[in-house]
Amino acid sequence: MDILPTLAAMPDTPAAAPRASSIHVPRAVPATLPTPREEVRLEAVWARHQDEVREAQRLRWQIFADEMGARLQPPADAPAGHDIDVFDAYCEHLLVRTLPTDSEPARVVGTYRVLTPAAARLVGGLYTDTEFDITRLRGLRHRMVELGRSCTDAQWRTGGVMMMLWSSLAVFMHRNGLDLMIGCASVPMRDGGHAAASLWRRLAATHLAPIEHQVRARLPLPVDELRSDLDVEPPPLIKGYLKCGARVLGAPAWDPDFGCADLPLMLNLADLPAPYRRRFLDG
């Protein structure tokens, strides 16, 4: 995947050098969120400088490599302990971070990266293109934002961080006249893939996109060779997407580097249920 210049070649400002001038990226979300530790508060911000992006990349390494055991392949000149790939330099990076206190400095505890249609044209496609043949979606690309590399610090997985991220993403989409979100949502394969195959069978019956929006995995999980009768709950992130109206675009791909199965999902903001629309857009 690492075949183009990465963040190492970027100037100190701004964070995403190829950003299209028509994209509106607010500096910060005004509201902050109280946390379980009363003295610490959170804010959602869009990275403007390389050092802010580096904070997100360090968190991603901590979660994906150190916690999950993923085999990450950053470029040779990347700083140690940073998850960096070819797409980072073209993405907007959304951060949730703690506000500094007398005893603790600010730190990033949650992140998403966002690839806009204009930026996807510059880098030559989406990350999703590397895992799926999405030819059937070519007519939607001008409306479609890709979400990826989502993760939250283990000490902050109470749901509040994710709600801040999603609220900021919804505002970003609305302000920029974009209405489709696409991405790959991971399912662990610690059992060899049986849970992922069972989840796919279940969601194919209830949340499958129409045929004109379905995609094919480039390295498919061999679902026909795995059990499909397990009673499996979707991981929290996938469950959240489905509650918001997301559709599954096809059978999962196998990601050997991350040791997981990836389900392709797409969410149309028009499909947001009324309570979520009020929470994310009307507030």
C-alpha positions in Angstrom: 0.0 0.0 0.0 2.8 2.4 0.8 3.7 3.6 -2.7 3.2 7.4 -2.6 4.7 10.2 -0.5 3.4 10.2 3.1 3.1 12.7 5.9 6.9 12.8 6.3 7.1 15.0 3.3 4.5 17.5 4.5 5.2 21.0 5.6 4.5 21.9 9.2 1.2 23.4 8.3 -1.5 22.5 7.4 -2.1 18.9 8.3 -3.5 17.8 4.9 -1.6 19.6 2.2 -3.7 18.5 -0.8 -7.0 19.7 0.8 -9.5 21.0 -1.7 -10.3 24.7 -1.1 -14.0 24.0 -1.1 -13.8 21.7 2.0 -14.9 23.5 5.2 -13.0 22.1 8.2 -13.9 23.8 11.5 -11.1 24.3 14.0 -13.0 22.7 16.9 -16.3 21.6 18.1 -17.4 24.2 20.7 -19.0 21.8 23.1 -16.9 19.7 25.4 -18.0 16.5 27.1 -17.7 15.8 30.8 -15.9 12.5 31.5 -15.9 9.9 34.3 -13.1 11.9 35.9 -14.7 15.2 36.6 -11.6 17.3 36.4 -10.9 16.1 32.8 -12.9 17.4 29.8 -12.8 16.5 26.1 -12.9 18.4 22.9 -13.3 17.4 19.3 -10.9 19.1 16.9 -9.8 18.8 13.3 -6.0 18.5 13.0 -4.4 21.6 11.4 -0.7 20.8 12.0 1.5 17.8 11.4 2.2 17.4 15.1 -1.6 16.9 15.7 -1.7 14.3 13.0 1.3 12.6 14.6 -0.7 12.3 17.9 -3.5 10.5 16.1 -1.0 8.2 14.4 0.7 7.3 17.7 -2.7 6.4 19.2 -3.5 4.3 16.1 -0.2 2.4 16.6 -0.9 1.9 20.3 -4.4 0.4 19.5 -3.7 -1.5 16.3 -0.2 -2.8 16.8 0.4 -2.9 20.6 -3.1 -3.9 21.6 -4.5 -5.8 18.6 -1.3 -7.2 17.3 -1.7 -5.9 13.8 1.3 -6.1 11.4 1.5 -2.5 10.3 3.8 -1.5 7.4 4.7 2.2 7.7 7.1 3.7 5.2 10.8 3.3 6.0 11.2 7.0 7.0 8.2 7.0 9.4 8.9 7.7 13.1 8.8 4.7 15.3 5.5 3.9 16.9 3.3 5.7 14.3 0.7 4.1 12.1 1.2 5.8 8.8 0.2 4.8 5.3 -0.2 6.4 1.8 -3.6 7.9 2.5 -2.8 9.9 5.6 -1.3 12.9 3.8 -4.5 13.3 1.8 -7.0 12.9 4.7 -8.6 15.2 7.2 -7.9 13.9 10.7 -10.5 14.3 13.4 -9.3 14.1 17.0 -11.0 13.9 20.4 -8.5 14.9 23.1 -8.5 15.8 26.7 -8.2 19.4 27.8 -5.1 19.9 29.9 -5.3 20.1 33.7 -2.8 21.1 36.4 -1.6 17.5 36.6 -2.1 16.1 33.0 -1.3 17.5 29.6 -3.7 17.3 26.7 -3.7 14.0 24.8 -5.6 12.4 21.9 -8.0 9.6 23.1 -10.0 9.1 19.9 -9.6 9.6 16.2 -11.0 9.1 12.7 -9.5 10.0 9.4 -11.7 11.3 6.6 -10.9 11.1 2.8 -13.0 13.5 0.8 -14.0 12.9 -2.9 -11.5 15.5 -4.1 -8.7 14.1 -2.0 -9.5 10.6 -3.2 -9.0 11.7 -6.8 -5.6 13.1 -5.8 -4.4 9.9 -4.1 -5.9 7.7 -6.8 -8.8 6.1 -4.9 -10.0 5.0 -1.5 -8.5 2.6 1.0 -11.7 0.6 0.4 -10.6 0.1 -3.2 -7.6 -1.9 -1.9 -9.9 -4.4 -0.2 -13.0 -4.4 -2.5 -14.0 -4.0 -6.1 -16.4 -1.0 -5.7 -17.0 -0.5 -9.5 -20.8 -0.3 -8.9 -20.3 2.8 -6.7 -18.5 4.8 -9.3 -21.5 7.0 -9.9 -21.6 7.9 -6.2 -17.9 8.8 -5.7 -18.5 12.6 -5.9 -20.8 12.4 -2.9 -18.9 9.8 -0.9 -16.5 10.4 2.1 -14.4 7.5 3.3 -14.0 7.0 7.1 -11.2 4.9 8.4 -8.6 4.2 11.1 -11.1 4.8 13.9 -9.9 4.0 17.4 -10.4 5.0 21.0 -8.0 4.8 23.9 -8.8 1.8 26.2 -9.5 4.1 29.1 -12.1 6.1 27.2 -14.4 3.5 25.7 -17.6 4.5 27.4 -19.4 5.7 24.2 -18.9 9.5 24.8 -15.8 9.7 22.7 -17.5 8.0 19.8 -20.5 10.2 20.0 -18.3 13.3 19.8 -16.6 11.9 16.8 -19.8 11.0 15.0 -21.4 14.4 15.8 -18.3 16.2 14.3 -18.4 13.9 11.2 -22.1 14.6 10.6 -21.5 18.4 10.8 -18.5 18.1 8.5 -20.6 16.2 5.9 -23.6 18.6 6.1 -21.4 21.7 5.8 -19.7 20.3 2.7 -22.7 19.1 0.9 -21.7 15.4 1.1 -24.2 12.7 2.1 -22.6 9.2 1.8 -20.1 7.6 4.2 -18.2 4.5 3.2 -15.7 2.4 5.1 -14.5 -1.0 6.2 -15.6 -2.2 9.7 -13.6 -4.9 11.3 -14.7 -8.1 13.0 -12.1 -10.0 15.0 -11.0 -13.5 13.8 -9.7 -15.0 17.0 -11.9 -18.0 16.4 -10.7 -18.5 12.9 -13.5 -16.5 11.2 -16.6 -18.4 12.3 -18.1 -15.4 14.1 -17.4 -13.1 11.2 -19.0 -15.5 8.8 -22.0 -15.9 11.0 -22.4 -12.2 11.4 -22.2 -11.7 7.7 -25.0 -14.3 7.2 -27.2 -12.5 9.7 -26.6 -9.0 8.3 -27.0 -10.2 4.7 -30.6 -11.1 5.7 -31.4 -7.8 7.4 -29.1 -5.0 6.3 -27.8 -5.8 2.8 -27.6 -3.0 0.3 -29.5 -3.3 -3.0 -27.7 -5.1 -5.8 -26.6 -1.9 -7.6 -24.5 -0.9 -4.5 -23.0 -4.3 -3.7 -19.2 -4.8 -3.9 -16.9 -7.8 -4.0 -13.9 -8.5 -1.8 -10.5 -8.8 -3.4 -9.4 -11.3 -0.8 -12.7 -12.8 0.4 -13.2 -14.4 3.8 -14.1 -18.0 2.8 -17.5 -17.8 4.4 -18.8 -20.9 2.7 -16.1 -23.0 4.5 -16.9 -21.5 7.9 -19.8 -21.8 10.4 -22.7 -19.5 9.8 -25.0 -20.5 12.6 -23.4 -18.8 15.6 -25.5 -16.3 17.5 -23.1 -13.3 17.2 -23.5 -9.7 18.3 -22.0 -7.1 16.0 -19.0 -5.3 17.5 -20.0 -1.9 19.1 -18.8 0.2 16.1 -20.7 -1.9 13.6 -23.8 -1.9 15.8 -23.6 1.9 16.0 -23.4 2.2 12.2 -26.4 -0.1 11.7 -28.5 1.9 14.2 -27.7 5.0 12.2 -29.0 3.3 9.0 -25.9 1.9 7.4 -26.1 -0.9 4.9 -23.7 -3.8 4.3 -22.3 -3.7 0.8 -21.2 -7.3 0.5 -19.4 -10.3 2.0 -16.3 -9.6 4.2 -12.8 -9.4 3.1 -10.0 -11.0 5.0 -7.3 -8.6 6.2 -4.3 -10.8 7.2 -2.2 -7.8 8.5 -4.9 -6.8 11.0 -6.0 -10.4 11.7 -9.7 -9.5 11.1 -12.5 -9.7 8.6 -13.6 -6.4 7.1 -17.3 -5.7 6.3 -17.9 -2.9 3.7 -20.5 -0.5 5.0 -22.2 2.6 3.5 -24.4 5.2 5.3 -26.6 7.7 3.6 -27.3 10.7 5.9 -30.8 10.7 4.5 -31.3 7.3 6.2 -30.4 8.6 9.7 -33.3 7.9 12.0 -35.0 11.0 13.4 -33.4 10.8 16.9 -29.9 10.6 15.5 -30.6 13.4 13.0 -31.7 15.6 15.8 -28.7 14.7 17.9 -26.0 15.0 15.2 -27.4 17.6 12.8 -30.1 19.7 14.4 -28.4 20.3 17.7 
